[in-house]
Protein backbone atom coordinates (compact mmCIF):
# COMPACT_ATOMS: atom_id res chain seq x y z
CA UNK A 1 0.00 0.00 0.00
CA UNK A 2 2.89 2.34 0.73
CA UNK A 3 4.09 2.10 -2.86
CA UNK A 4 0.59 2.81 -4.20
CA UNK A 5 0.25 5.91 -2.04
CA UNK A 6 3.71 7.07 -3.11
CA UNK A 7 2.88 6.55 -6.79
CA UNK A 8 -0.46 8.35 -6.43
CA UNK A 9 1.20 11.34 -4.79
CA UNK A 10 3.87 11.46 -7.50
CA UNK A 11 1.17 11.23 -10.18
CA UNK A 12 -0.64 14.11 -8.48
CA UNK A 13 2.51 16.23 -8.76
CA UNK A 14 3.95 15.98 -5.25
CA UNK A 15 7.74 16.16 -4.93
CA UNK A 16 9.41 12.74 -4.46
CA UNK A 17 10.65 13.38 -0.92
CA UNK A 18 7.24 14.68 0.21
CA UNK A 19 5.47 11.71 -1.42
CA UNK A 20 7.90 9.28 0.23
CA UNK A 21 7.53 10.93 3.65
CA UNK A 22 3.72 10.98 3.38
CA UNK A 23 3.56 7.30 2.34
CA UNK A 24 5.88 6.28 5.18
CA UNK A 25 3.88 8.37 7.64
CA UNK A 26 0.65 6.65 6.60
CA UNK A 27 2.35 3.26 6.91
CA UNK A 28 3.61 4.11 10.44
CA UNK A 29 0.13 5.27 11.47
CA UNK A 30 -1.41 2.03 10.22
CA UNK A 31 1.24 -0.02 12.05
CA UNK A 32 0.65 1.98 15.23
CA UNK A 33 -3.12 1.42 15.07
CA UNK A 34 -2.62 -2.27 14.36
CA UNK A 35 -0.42 -2.61 17.43
CA UNK A 36 -3.01 -0.89 19.62
CA UNK A 37 -5.84 -3.03 18.27
CA UNK A 38 -3.85 -6.26 18.50
CA UNK A 39 -3.36 -5.59 22.22
CA UNK A 40 -7.02 -4.75 22.81
CA UNK A 41 -8.79 -7.35 20.69
CA UNK A 42 -9.20 -10.97 21.73
CA UNK A 43 -8.45 -13.84 19.39
CA UNK A 44 -10.57 -16.98 19.23
CA UNK A 45 -7.84 -18.67 21.25
CA UNK A 46 -8.12 -15.98 23.94
CA UNK A 47 -11.89 -16.44 24.07
CA UNK A 48 -11.52 -20.22 24.31
CA UNK A 49 -9.04 -19.86 27.20
CA UNK A 50 -11.55 -17.68 29.04
CA UNK A 51 -14.32 -20.23 28.40
CA UNK A 52 -12.16 -23.01 29.83
CA UNK A 53 -11.39 -20.93 32.92
CA UNK A 54 -15.08 -20.10 33.36
CA UNK A 55 -15.94 -23.80 33.24
CA UNK A 56 -13.27 -24.52 35.87
CA UNK A 57 -14.72 -21.80 38.09
CA UNK A 58 -18.26 -23.12 37.59
CA UNK A 59 -17.13 -26.62 38.55
CA UNK A 60 -15.43 -25.23 41.67
CA UNK A 61 -18.57 -23.30 42.61
CA UNK A 62 -20.67 -26.45 42.26
CA UNK A 63 -18.19 -28.38 44.41
CA UNK A 64 -18.35 -25.69 47.10
CA UNK A 65 -22.17 -25.65 46.95
CA UNK A 66 -22.27 -29.41 47.45
CA UNK A 67 -19.85 -29.11 50.35
CA UNK A 68 -21.93 -26.36 51.96
CA UNK A 69 -25.09 -28.45 51.56
CA UNK A 70 -23.33 -31.43 53.15
CA UNK A 71 -22.04 -29.27 56.00
CA UNK A 72 -25.52 -27.87 56.54
CA UNK A 73 -26.91 -31.39 56.88
CA UNK A 74 -24.16 -32.33 59.33
CA UNK A 75 -24.82 -29.22 61.42
CA UNK A 76 -28.53 -29.98 61.58
CA UNK A 77 -27.76 -33.52 62.79
CA UNK A 78 -25.38 -32.26 65.49
CA UNK A 79 -27.73 -29.51 66.67
CA UNK A 80 -30.65 -31.94 66.89
CA UNK A 81 -28.49 -34.41 68.80
CA UNK A 82 -27.39 -31.70 71.21
CA UNK A 83 -30.98 -30.54 71.69
CA UNK A 84 -32.12 -34.08 72.50
CA UNK A 85 -29.20 -34.51 74.91
CA UNK A 86 -29.79 -31.13 76.52
CA UNK A 87 -33.49 -31.85 76.89
CA UNK A 88 -32.76 -35.23 78.48
CA UNK A 89 -30.29 -33.58 80.85
CA UNK A 90 -32.76 -30.88 81.87
CA UNK A 91 -35.50 -33.47 82.42
CA UNK A 92 -33.07 -35.56 84.48
CA UNK A 93 -32.09 -32.57 86.63
CA UNK A 94 -35.75 -31.61 87.16
CA UNK A 95 -36.68 -35.19 88.13
CA UNK A 96 -33.70 -35.46 90.48
CA UNK A 97 -34.65 -32.14 92.08
CA UNK A 98 -38.28 -33.19 92.54
CA UNK A 99 -37.39 -36.44 94.33
C-alpha positions in Angstrom: 0.0 0.0 0.0 2.9 2.3 0.7 4.1 2.1 -2.9 0.6 2.8 -4.2 0.3 5.9 -2.0 3.7 7.1 -3.1 2.9 6.6 -6.8 -0.5 8.3 -6.4 1.2 11.3 -4.8 3.9 11.5 -7.5 1.2 11.2 -10.2 -0.6 14.1 -8.5 2.5 16.2 -8.8 3.9 16.0 -5.3 7.7 16.2 -4.9 9.4 12.7 -4.5 10.6 13.4 -0.9 7.2 14.7 0.2 5.5 11.7 -1.4 7.9 9.3 0.2 7.5 10.9 3.7 3.7 11.0 3.4 3.6 7.3 2.3 5.9 6.3 5.2 3.9 8.4 7.6 0.7 6.6 6.6 2.4 3.3 6.9 3.6 4.1 10.4 0.1 5.3 11.5 -1.4 2.0 10.2 1.2 0.0 12.1 0.6 2.0 15.2 -3.1 1.4 15.1 -2.6 -2.3 14.4 -0.4 -2.6 17.4 -3.0 -0.9 19.6 -5.8 -3.0 18.3 -3.9 -6.3 18.5 -3.4 -5.6 22.2 -7.0 -4.8 22.8 -8.8 -7.3 20.7 -9.2 -11.0 21.7 -8.5 -13.8 19.4 -10.6 -17.0 19.2 -7.8 -18.7 21.3 -8.1 -16.0 23.9 -11.9 -16.4 24.1 -11.5 -20.2 24.3 -9.0 -19.9 27.2 -11.6 -17.7 29.0 -14.3 -20.2 28.4 -12.2 -23.0 29.8 -11.4 -20.9 32.9 -15.1 -20.1 33.4 -15.9 -23.8 33.2 -13.3 -24.5 35.9 -14.7 -21.8 38.1 -18.3 -23.1 37.6 -17.1 -26.6 38.6 -15.4 -25.2 41.7 -18.6 -23.3 42.6 -20.7 -26.5 42.3 -18.2 -28.4 44.4 -18.3 -25.7 47.1 -22.2 -25.6 46.9 -22.3 -29.4 47.5 -19.8 -29.1 50.3 -21.9 -26.4 52.0 -25.1 -28.4 51.6 -23.3 -31.4 53.2 -22.0 -29.3 56.0 -25.5 -27.9 56.5 -26.9 -31.4 56.9 -24.2 -32.3 59.3 -24.8 -29.2 61.4 -28.5 -30.0 61.6 -27.8 -33.5 62.8 -25.4 -32.3 65.5 -27.7 -29.5 66.7 -30.6 -31.9 66.9 -28.5 -34.4 68.8 -27.4 -31.7 71.2 -31.0 -30.5 71.7 -32.1 -34.1 72.5 -29.2 -34.5 74.9 -29.8 -31.1 76.5 -33.5 -31.8 76.9 -32.8 -35.2 78.5 -30.3 -33.6 80.9 -32.8 -30.9 81.9 -35.5 -33.5 82.4 -33.1 -35.6 84.5 -32.1 -32.6 86.6 -35.7 -31.6 87.2 -36.7 -35.2 88.1 -33.7 -35.5 90.5 -34.6 -32.1 92.1 -38.3 -33.2 92.5 -37.4 -36.4 94.3 
